[in-house]
């Protein structure tokens, strides 16, 4: 065996026996100093593919330059393949040698394409992937167009537990997303918009028997999500995400705190008590530290987190009542106490107008709020997915092509959940 061929095959991880290397050198290609490995690709067939005649004559070589993987992006690697051509003596048909290194009619190696595919699963820009692979950014975009076929499109399957939400995508438009609310939280669908008709049309593609298998649908307080869930999944229990319930209450309490704080002079003790350490007021009371003392430089005294909150609540009765109502609802949600939750919603007194408006919303959606108090499913996984999507868009400096964004999301999910296939379909 030729030692040059053996060493190059080992260095480049090429196992095709028909590719025989016999030379290598440096060349200037596209204004860059590049490594070029020169090889002959042998024609390995003995019979004509057209007529089966066994006499084939050598008919020269076709030279092609193939982009290959490079350890250093500033020094590209190319394969100069001299592909053997033969002609059939009987039917005069012409044939050319092929190799596993590169596809027919292609000048980018399969190894390079595989590297691009793996890189697209990372949190990287397409331009940096193109530079690293020694190809153009538009080529990366063309490869991205082909990856939609890697995923299943099964209209006979829906997760037993669905979670719905939306995220902001192309041109600031809101896109609907639903995922499997249990297990690996794989994406079920992303739609180009969040219109009620679009969502309904998508779920109508599934047979009624498939939709009937859905047991729970987790949503936020968006009213038409609930309408869609009731219409499309008649057997499912609709659950309002506990995160959104708590977020609405903390937002209302924070507005109450700010309005109370603004009644006092900025240099007053009351203002400083409510202004700083505001995060402690929004925490669940059971998580406030009652033992460790810290020095509060704004109040110029040492106290615990619980004492810090209690001092702020003594300033205003309405603020204290709003805080106690908020904490009571949090406690009931945590303990899954439906009776106490209803009691607190209807017996609260002296709370702020902001908190009253939130409680009125809860009363209006009482059934789904009570479902949240006894269910273990939340919209946390879909919020986590939205965070991942935002990071993809931030890294890419935004997308103009909807399908490119969808492909990047799916490929990223393949990296984070490598053992699961997604049920995503591009609409």
Beta strands, then each sheet from edge to edge (+ up, - down):
strand 1: 19-29
strand 2: 32-41
strand 3: 56-68
strand 4: 77-88
strand 5: 94-96
strand 6: 161-168
strand 7: 174-180
strand 8: 187-190
strand 9: 216-219
strand 10: 237-240
strand 11: 294-296
strand 12: 301-303
sheet 1: 1+ 2- 4- 3+
sheet 2: 1+ 2- 4- 5+
sheet 3: 8+ 7- 6+ 9+ 10+
sheet 4: 11+ 12-
end
